[in-house]
Amino acid sequence: MTTAEERTRAVVGARDLLATLADGRGPYCADLVRTLAMTLLRHYPSKSDMDVSAVAMPSLWADPAKIASRRERS
């Protein structure tokens, strides 16, 4: 089971990874990026977590059903 600490660490880690990639400095190995993504996704909020959070804190989270993911748009 994913704990609140693990979930928070995944969100913070994902933000850090995206900031690092957006910075554009340094070589990036596809395997490293894939490994980091899998590590972060393991404890990333699920759809049901986001649904519950959106209901509990509507000023903080939007309804995820109204926001299409990249995979759904493709």
matplotlib code that plots the C-alpha trace (Angstrom):
import matplotlib.pyplot as plt

x = [0.0, 1.2, 1.5, 0.9, 4.6, 5.4, 2.7, 4.0, 7.6, 6.4, 4.8, 7.8, 10.1, 8.1, 8.3, 12.0, 12.5, 10.4, 12.4, 15.7, 14.5, 13.2, 16.5, 18.0, 21.5, 23.4, 23.1, 20.1, 20.1, 16.8, 17.1, 17.8, 14.7, 12.6, 13.9, 13.2, 9.7, 8.8, 10.2, 8.0, 4.9, 5.0, 3.6, 2.1, -1.6, -4.0, -7.1, -9.2, -6.8, -7.2, -11.0, -11.2, -8.8, -10.8, -13.9, -12.3, -10.2, -11.9, -9.8, -6.6, -7.5, -9.7, -12.0, -9.6, -12.5, -12.7, -9.0, -7.9, -4.5, -2.0, -2.8, -6.5, -5.9, -3.7]
y = [0.0, 3.5, 5.8, 9.6, 10.1, 7.9, 9.6, 13.1, 12.0, 10.8, 14.1, 16.1, 13.8, 14.1, 17.9, 17.7, 15.3, 17.6, 20.6, 18.8, 17.7, 21.2, 22.7, 21.0, 20.7, 17.4, 14.2, 12.0, 8.3, 6.8, 4.0, 6.3, 8.4, 5.3, 4.0, 7.3, 7.5, 3.9, 4.7, 7.9, 6.3, 3.5, 5.8, 8.5, 9.4, 7.0, 8.2, 7.3, 9.2, 12.2, 11.8, 11.8, 14.7, 16.8, 16.3, 16.9, 20.0, 21.5, 24.7, 22.7, 20.0, 20.0, 17.1, 14.7, 13.4, 16.8, 16.8, 14.3, 12.7, 12.6, 8.9, 9.5, 12.3, 10.0]
z = [0.0, -0.8, 2.2, 2.1, 2.5, -0.5, -2.6, -1.7, -2.4, -5.9, -6.7, -5.5, -7.4, -10.6, -10.3, -9.8, -12.8, -15.0, -13.9, -14.6, -18.1, -18.9, -17.9, -20.9, -19.5, -19.4, -21.2, -20.5, -20.8, -21.9, -19.5, -16.6, -17.5, -17.8, -14.4, -12.7, -14.2, -13.0, -9.6, -9.3, -10.8, -8.3, -5.6, -7.8, -7.1, -8.9, -10.7, -7.6, -5.3, -7.6, -7.6, -3.8, -3.5, -6.0, -4.0, -0.7, -1.8, -4.9, -4.5, -4.8, -7.3, -10.4, -11.4, -13.2, -15.3, -17.0, -17.9, -20.6, -20.2, -23.0, -23.4, -23.8, -26.4, -28.5]

ax = plt.figure().add_subplot(projection="3d")
ax.plot(x, y, z, "-o")
ax.set_aspect("equal")
plt.show()
